[in-house]
Amino acid sequence: ATLPPWLQELTCVPGSSFLAISLSGVDSHVLNALCTAPTSAFATRVRVTWCSANMDARLGTDLGAFFFDRDFLGAAAQFDARSISAIMNGVRRLCVCEDAASAVKASDDAAGVGSAGTAEAAPGAEGAAGATHARYVADCGVLHFKASLPGHLASAPVEVVLYHSAHTGRLTLYGKVIGFDCERAGDAEMREICDESYDCFKLVDNRGYVVFCSAACRGMFGLEPWELVGAPTGTAARRRNSARPRAARPCTSRLEIRSPSLAHARAPSRLPA
């Protein structure tokens, strides 16, 4: 399986055609519960912790009101029946990958061999190559929201992938609205400038979640930019500190920009360290 090309361009800044919905506290046991018993108390305690606000003005609806603090099934229920089935199939593929990773790790532990924490991905899902911890993506294809949703959201088909990190316990639904390309030339130029830098640039909303990350995070943290979108700020640093030592790079500084245009953010008195 190959990842959709748009995933590499993922950013949830205002005006972009991408959206993200994140749930935290999803380990391998919870992931399996979402497949086998999604209505159980064990599964429903996992809630949506972050939903990108960039589509609100464009699509005429409040994504936060529909998704925030819902359990996984409650969030998936905002799609039509066929799309819900595709999402659940995606979760099942993630479970197959997680189970395979656990089996490989157990086998290596028994043999006294160190494991990188990855396993060959099942059909329809892709493992993160060279990862210290298992990370997998399942492509759900083109989905549709329920027709009962207000605004233009219901008529907009969305290409969706599911991403799960066993290390951070984060399950994220990333989507691209088809036929809705409104990225401004200035935004594209800013992305190109940031991506050419050895420094890592992150854009953080007022809730402390990453909405954009530059390409330098690949070398600094061992993560793709889209893996950090929807993550709480500081996730990359924790991931870096827990990984094996890396070779020194010419520049290792990090700049986080908090934008007042994101979800009515309030300008901070100072930039975070």
C-alpha positions as CSV (number, residue, x, y, z in Angstrom):
1,A,0.0,0.0,0.0
2,T,1.1,3.5,-0.7
3,L,0.2,6.7,1.2
4,P,-1.8,9.3,-0.7
5,P,0.4,12.1,-1.9
6,W,-1.6,14.8,-0.2
7,L,-0.7,13.4,3.2
8,Q,2.8,14.8,2.8
9,E,1.4,18.3,2.3
10,L,-0.9,18.1,5.3
11,T,-1.5,21.4,7.2
12,C,-4.5,22.6,9.1
13,V,-3.9,26.3,8.8
14,P,-6.8,28.6,7.9
15,G,-7.7,28.3,4.2
16,S,-6.2,24.8,3.6
17,S,-8.3,21.9,2.4
18,F,-7.1,19.5,5.2
19,L,-8.8,18.6,8.5
20,A,-7.8,16.4,11.4
21,I,-9.6,14.7,14.3
22,S,-7.4,13.3,17.1
23,L,-8.1,10.9,20.0
24,S,-5.6,10.3,22.8
25,G,-5.1,7.4,25.2
26,V,-5.4,4.8,22.4
27,D,-3.0,1.9,23.1
28,S,-3.1,-1.5,21.4
29,H,-5.7,-2.8,23.9
30,V,-8.0,0.1,23.3
31,L,-7.5,-0.2,19.5
32,N,-8.6,-3.8,19.7
33,A,-11.6,-2.8,21.8
34,L,-12.7,-0.3,19.2
35,C,-12.9,-3.3,16.8
36,T,-14.4,-6.0,19.0
37,A,-16.5,-4.0,21.5
38,P,-16.8,-0.3,20.3
39,T,-19.7,0.4,22.6
40,S,-18.1,-1.0,25.8
41,A,-17.1,1.4,28.6
42,F,-13.4,0.5,27.9
43,A,-13.7,1.8,24.3
44,T,-16.0,4.7,24.9
45,R,-13.8,6.3,27.5
46,V,-11.5,7.4,24.6
47,R,-12.7,10.8,23.5
48,V,-11.8,13.3,20.7
49,T,-9.3,15.6,22.3
50,W,-8.7,17.9,19.3
51,C,-10.4,18.8,16.0
52,S,-8.9,21.2,13.5
53,A,-10.8,24.5,13.3
54,N,-9.6,25.5,9.8
55,M,-12.7,24.3,7.9
56,D,-15.3,26.2,10.0
57,A,-15.5,29.4,8.0
58,R,-15.2,27.7,4.6
59,L,-17.7,24.9,5.1
60,G,-20.2,26.9,7.2
61,T,-20.3,24.6,10.2
62,D,-18.5,24.2,13.6
63,L,-16.5,21.1,13.5
64,G,-15.7,21.4,17.2
65,A,-19.4,21.1,18.1
66,F,-19.8,17.9,16.1
67,F,-16.6,16.1,17.0
68,F,-15.0,17.5,20.2
69,D,-15.2,15.2,23.3
70,R,-17.2,12.5,21.4
71,D,-16.1,8.9,21.7
72,F,-14.7,7.2,18.6
73,L,-18.1,5.8,17.4
74,G,-19.7,9.2,18.1
75,A,-17.2,10.9,15.8
76,A,-17.5,8.2,13.1
77,A,-21.3,8.5,13.3
78,Q,-21.0,12.0,11.6
79,F,-20.2,10.1,8.4
80,D,-22.7,8.2,6.3
81,A,-23.2,4.4,6.8
82,R,-20.8,3.3,4.1
83,S,-18.1,5.6,5.3
84,I,-18.5,4.4,8.9
85,S,-17.9,0.8,7.6
86,A,-14.7,2.0,5.8
87,I,-13.4,3.7,9.0
88,M,-14.0,0.6,11.0
89,N,-12.2,-1.5,8.4
90,G,-9.3,0.9,8.7
91,V,-9.2,0.4,12.4
92,R,-9.2,-3.4,11.9
93,R,-6.2,-3.1,9.5
94,L,-4.4,-1.0,12.2
95,C,-5.1,-3.7,14.7
96,V,-3.6,-6.4,12.4
97,C,-0.4,-4.3,12.2
98,E,-0.3,-3.7,15.9
99,D,-0.8,-7.4,16.6
100,A,1.9,-8.3,14.2
101,A,4.3,-5.8,15.8
102,S,3.5,-7.2,19.2
103,A,4.2,-10.8,18.0
104,V,7.5,-9.8,16.5
105,K,8.6,-8.0,19.7
106,A,7.6,-10.9,21.8
107,S,9.5,-13.3,19.6
108,D,12.6,-11.0,19.6
109,D,12.4,-10.6,23.4
110,A,12.2,-14.4,23.8
111,A,15.3,-14.8,21.6
112,G,17.1,-12.0,23.3
113,V,17.2,-9.9,20.1
114,G,16.5,-6.1,20.1
115,S,13.4,-5.1,18.1
116,A,12.8,-1.7,16.4
117,G,9.1,-2.1,17.2
118,T,7.9,-2.4,13.6
119,A,6.4,-5.2,11.6
120,E,5.4,-5.7,8.0
121,A,2.2,-3.9,7.4
122,A,-0.9,-5.7,6.4
123,P,-2.6,-5.0,3.0
124,G,-4.2,-1.5,3.1
125,A,-2.0,-0.3,5.9
126,E,1.6,1.0,5.9
127,G,4.2,0.7,8.6
128,A,6.6,3.6,9.4
129,A,10.0,2.5,8.2
130,G,12.8,2.8,10.6
131,A,10.6,3.8,13.5
132,T,11.6,3.2,17.1
133,H,8.0,2.6,18.0
134,A,5.2,1.1,15.9
135,R,3.4,3.7,13.8
136,Y,0.8,2.7,11.1
137,V,-1.5,4.3,8.6
138,A,-4.6,2.8,7.0
139,D,-6.2,4.5,3.9
140,C,-10.0,4.6,4.1
141,G,-10.6,6.0,0.7
142,V,-13.1,8.7,-0.2
143,L,-15.8,9.2,2.6
144,H,-18.9,11.3,2.9
145,F,-20.4,13.1,5.9
146,K,-24.1,12.6,6.8
147,A,-26.5,14.6,4.7
148,S,-28.1,15.9,7.8
149,L,-25.1,18.0,8.7
150,P,-25.6,21.8,8.2
151,G,-23.7,23.9,5.8
152,H,-21.6,22.6,2.9
153,L,-19.9,19.9,4.8
154,A,-22.4,17.2,3.8
155,S,-21.8,17.7,0.1
156,A,-18.0,17.6,0.3
157,P,-16.4,14.2,-0.2
158,V,-13.3,13.7,2.0
159,E,-10.3,11.5,1.3
160,V,-9.4,10.0,4.7
161,V,-6.5,8.1,6.3
162,L,-6.2,6.8,9.9
163,Y,-2.9,7.1,11.7
164,H,-2.0,5.4,15.0
165,S,1.1,5.7,17.1
166,A,1.6,3.1,19.8
167,H,4.2,5.3,21.4
168,T,2.0,8.4,21.9
169,G,-1.3,6.6,22.1
170,R,-2.8,8.9,19.5
171,L,-5.4,7.8,16.9
172,T,-5.9,10.5,14.2
173,L,-8.2,10.8,11.3
174,Y,-6.6,13.0,8.6
175,G,-8.8,14.1,5.7
176,K,-8.6,16.2,2.5
177,V,-11.7,17.8,1.1
178,I,-11.9,16.9,-2.6
179,G,-12.4,19.7,-5.0
180,F,-11.6,22.3,-2.3
181,D,-8.1,23.6,-3.0
182,C,-7.8,27.1,-1.6
183,E,-4.2,27.2,-0.3
184,R,-3.0,30.7,-0.9
185,A,0.2,31.4,-2.9
186,G,1.6,33.2,0.2
187,D,1.0,30.0,2.3
188,A,2.7,27.8,-0.2
189,E,5.7,30.2,-0.4
190,M,6.0,30.2,3.4
191,R,5.9,26.4,3.5
192,E,8.7,26.2,0.9
193,I,10.9,28.7,2.9
194,C,10.3,26.7,6.1
195,D,10.9,23.3,4.5
196,E,14.3,24.5,3.1
197,S,15.5,25.4,6.6
198,Y,17.5,23.1,8.9
199,D,15.5,24.5,11.8
200,C,12.1,23.0,12.6
201,F,9.1,25.4,12.4
202,K,5.8,24.5,14.0
203,L,2.6,26.5,14.0
204,V,0.5,25.9,17.2
205,D,-3.1,26.9,17.8
206,N,-4.3,28.5,21.0
207,R,-5.1,25.0,22.5
208,G,-1.5,24.0,22.2
209,Y,-1.9,21.6,19.2
210,V,0.3,21.5,16.1
211,V,-1.4,22.6,12.9
212,F,1.8,22.9,10.7
213,C,5.3,21.4,11.0
214,S,8.2,21.9,8.5
215,A,10.2,19.1,6.9
216,A,13.2,19.5,9.2
217,C,11.3,17.4,11.8
218,R,12.2,14.3,9.8
219,G,15.9,14.6,10.7
220,M,15.4,16.1,14.2
221,F,12.7,13.9,15.6
222,G,12.4,11.0,13.2
223,L,8.7,11.9,12.4
224,E,7.0,13.0,9.3
225,P,5.4,16.5,9.4
226,W,1.9,15.1,9.1
227,E,2.5,12.9,12.1
228,L,2.8,16.0,14.3
229,V,-0.3,17.7,13.0
230,G,-2.9,17.3,15.7
231,A,-0.3,16.4,18.4
232,P,0.1,18.4,21.6
233,T,3.1,20.6,21.4
234,G,6.1,18.9,23.0
235,T,5.3,15.5,21.6
236,A,8.2,15.6,19.2
237,A,10.6,16.5,22.0
238,R,9.4,13.5,24.1
239,R,9.7,11.3,21.1
240,R,13.2,12.5,20.5
241,N,14.3,12.0,24.1
242,S,12.9,8.4,24.2
243,A,14.6,7.4,20.9
244,R,18.1,6.2,20.3
245,P,20.8,8.9,20.1
246,R,21.1,10.6,16.7
247,A,24.0,12.2,15.0
248,A,24.4,15.9,15.6
249,R,22.9,18.2,13.0
250,P,24.1,21.7,11.9
251,C,21.1,23.4,13.6
252,T,19.0,22.0,16.4
253,S,16.9,25.0,17.5
254,R,13.1,24.9,17.4
255,L,10.6,27.7,16.9
256,E,6.9,27.4,17.7
257,I,4.7,30.1,16.4
258,R,1.3,30.7,18.0
259,S,-1.1,32.3,15.5
260,P,-3.9,34.6,16.8
261,S,-5.8,33.7,13.6
262,L,-6.3,30.1,14.7
263,A,-9.5,29.4,16.6
264,H,-9.5,33.0,18.0
265,A,-6.2,32.5,19.7
266,R,-5.0,35.0,22.2
267,A,-1.5,36.3,21.5
268,P,1.0,35.0,24.1
269,S,3.1,37.3,26.1
270,R,6.2,35.5,24.9
271,L,7.3,32.6,22.7
272,P,7.6,29.3,24.5
273,A,11.1,28.1,25.2
